[in-house]
């Protein structure tokens, strides 16, 4: 893609992030942090784009015209869909935005099919029965700490592998898999959690849903991996400049912080949770190189066409 097409795709993703007008201030701050962190890449100045979107200096119509190839139009739409679905199923405002975007880009019915696939992933509950978050734990046997550590590492390796795949739905699957991991850890300690509680836990430690997707997908897009097929996967596996390994590190940290939080009866303060998460993320980043071969091998075995089944079965 040309730099102008990359810029247009990122701009449309940012427009999608703010279309419902209900983003919490901490999520806005995270999106700004990501824009500043990714900074200049491939001729794209993300901090400027962020300000342009926030100040309404750009519009869908003006940006869509910069996309010329069918591939760039499809990728722009897919990323916008995943941004809208990252924090749950689409709002009415988001559905209208995506419908207008399909029209502006001149996309056919296959684009609507992608939107339905993304909605299916976003709608997968953290637990089969749904349920209500328990304020006090049920009486359960003490969980096997080593087994929990193993499940956390496996989840981190899986999400690290998904980060290496070029398909947009693979990137989107990382968030619901992280939520399911937190749910399972809470349940192991006697807490029956609902999706609302799990989302609050992620937000408290500093993991925004929309912002995390933007960061993961943005790194892949700017690194030239997102949207590639076939041989692009193998090239991506050998090029760690494409991937920061953040999905491995953030999943590893979420698991271990959740383990400490629920084992301690949910007594950690908000600041303690944030500080602990930040520290364990750094630990996860250090481990990512050690487990890179396992991440790459896992990526080779994943079928991007079965992402929904993967999320449902987790």
N, C-alpha and C positions, 0 to 999 in steps of 0.2 A: 504493500500500500504506500501511497504518497504521504508525506508529512501532513498535507492538508486533510487527507482522509482520516488519518490517525487522530488529528486534532478534532475533526468533526465527530468521530465516534466517542471520544472522551467527553466532548461537550454535551452530546445527547445523553450520555450516561449520567452526567451531573444534573442535567435538566430533569431526568427521570427521578433522580434521588430526592429532588425537592418539589415534585409536582403535587404531592398531596398536602403540602404545607403543614404537616403534623410532626415533622422531625423534632425530637427532643434536642435541647441546646447542646447536650453532651455529644449527641450524634453529629450535629453540625460541626462541633469542634473537632471531632475525629476526622470528618471528611476534609476539613481545612488542613489538619495535620498531615493527612495522606497526600493532599495536593502539594503541600510544601515539601514533604519528604521525597516524593517522586521527582519534583522540580522539573528541570529541563531534560528532555529526552526526545530524540528524533524530531527536533524543531518544535516541540510542544512545551509551552510554558504553562504548567498546570496551576500555579498560584494565580496567574492572570485569568485563566479560564474560570477558575472557581469564583473570582470576583465578578467576572462578566455575567455568570449565571445568577449569582446572588443578587446583583444589582439590576437584573433583567435587561442587560445590554445585548443579549442574543436571544433568538427565537428558534423554534423548531424549523420553521420554513426557511430561515436564512442559512441554517447549518446543513439541513438535509440536501440542499443544492450542491454542497461540496463533495458529496459522495457520488461517484460516477460508475464504478464497477458493480455488478450484481453481488459479488462476494462482500464488498465493503458495506453495501446496503443491508445485506442479510446479517452480517456480524454486528452492525450498529443496532439493528432491531433486537437481536438476541441479547446483547448486553443490556439494553434498556429494559427488556422483559425481566432479566435476572435481577437487575437493580430493584425493580418494583416488587419482585417476589422475595427478595432477600430477608425481609422482616416479617414475612407471612403472606397470605393471599392478598391479591390486589384490591385496592379501594376503588370506588367508582371513578374518582379522579384519575387514578392510574390507568384504569381500563380505557377511559376516554383518551388519555394521552397516547396510549399504545395504538389505539384504533386510528387516531390522527396520524401517528408516525407511519403506520403501514401505508396509509393513503399517500402521505408526502413522499415516501420512498418508492411507491409504485409496486409494492410487494403483493404476491398472490396468496391464495388460501393456505399454502404451506407455512407461511409465517404465523398465521393464527393457530395452526397445529402445534408449532413450537411453543407458543404461549400457553396452550393447554398442558403440554408436557411439563413446563416449568411450574405451572399452578399445581399440578399433581405432586411434584416434589415438595413444594412449599406447604402443601396441605397434609403431608404425612405427620400423624401425631407422634409425640415423643414416646407414648406408650400405647399399646393396643387398645386399652380401655378408656383412654383419656383420663377422666377423673379430676379430683380437686386436690390441690396441694395440702399436705398434712402439716399442721403447725407443730405437732409433737411426733416423735418417732414411734413406730410400732416396735414391739418387742421382737427382736431378731437376733440370731446368733451373730457373734462378731465376725465380720467378713474376713476372708483370707487376704491379708495385706499384699502378699506376693502376687496373688492372682489378680488383684486389682491393678497392681503396677504393670503386670503383663498386658492386661486389657487396655490400659492407658497407652502403653508403648505401641501396641498393635493399631490402635485408633490413630495415633500420631503418624505412623508409617503409612496407613491407608490414606489419610488426608494429604500427607506429603506427596504421595503418588498421584492423587487426583489433581494436585496443583501442577503436575508435569504434563497432564493431558491437554491437548489443544482445544477440546470441545468446551463450549460455554456451560453446558449443563453439568459437566464434571466439576467445574469450579463452584457452581451453585450448590452442589451436593455437600460441600464441606461443612456448611453451617448447620444443616439439620443433623448431620452425623455428630458434630460437636455437642449439639443439644441432647441427642440421645445418650451420649457418653455421660454427661452430667446427670441425666435422669437415672441411668443405671447405677451410678455411684451413690446417689441419694437413696435409691431403693435398697442398695446393699446395706445401708446404715439405718434402714427402717423408715425413711421418708418417701412417701408417695407423692411425687411432684407432678404439676401440670406444666404445659408449655409456657404459661405466663410467668410462673416462678422461675423456670429455667432461663427465659429471656432476661428477667430481672437480674438473675445471678450473673449472666454474661455481661450485662450492661454495668453492673456494679464493679466488676473486676476491670472493666475498661474495654470490653469487646463489643463494639457496635456491630449490628448485623449488616446494615446497608454499607457502612464504611468498610467493614472487613471484606465484603464482596468487591467493592470498588478497588481496594488495595490489591487483592489477589488477581483480579482480572486485569487491572491496570498494569501490573508488573508483567503479566503474560503478553498483553497487547503491545506494550512499549518494547518488550524484549523480542517481539517478532514471532512468538509461538502461538498465541491465541488465533484460532481459526484455521490453522494448518492441519492437513490430514496426511495419512500415510507416512512417508519418510520423514515428515516434519516431527513426528513423535520421537523417533530415534535420535534425530539431531538434537531435539530438545533435551533428551535424557543425558546427553553428553555435554550440555552447555548450562552449567549452573548459574551463569550470569542471567539467564532468563528467569530463574526462580530464586527468590530469597530464602526459601525454606521456611517462610513464616507460618505456613499451615501446619507443618510438623511442630514447630516450636509453640505456637499458640494452643494447639490441641493438647500437647504434652503438659503445658502449664495449666490449662483449664482442668484437665483430669486430676493433677496433683493438688491443685488448690481446692477443688471440690472435695477431694478425699479428706483433706485436713479440716475443711469447713464442716462437713457432715459428721465426721468422726468426733469432732469437738462440740457437737450439739448446736451448731450454727451460732457460735458465740463470737466469732471474729468480727471486728468492726469493719466498716466500709474501707477506711484507710488501710487497715491491716490486710484486707483482701486485695486491694490495689497494689500495695507494696509487695506482697507475697507473689502475686501474679507476675509483676514486673521482674522480680528476681528469678522466678522459675522460667520465664520466657528466655532470659539470658542463658540459663542452664540448658534449655532445650535447643537454643541456637548452637551451643557448643557440642551437643550430642548429634546434631543433624548431620555433620560430616561423617561421624562414626557409623550412622545408620543409612547413609546415602546409598550404598549398594542394595540394601534391603528395600529402600524406597523405589529405586529404579527397577528392581526386579518385580516389585508389586505393580508398578505402572505398566509393565509389559504384559501382565496377566489380566489387566482390567479391560472390560468390554464397555466402552462408553455408551453403547446402545442399551445397556441394562442398568443405567444409573438409578432409575426409580426403584427397580427391584433391590438394588444394593441398599438404598436408604430405607426401604420398607423392612428389609431383613435384618438391619443392624440392631 
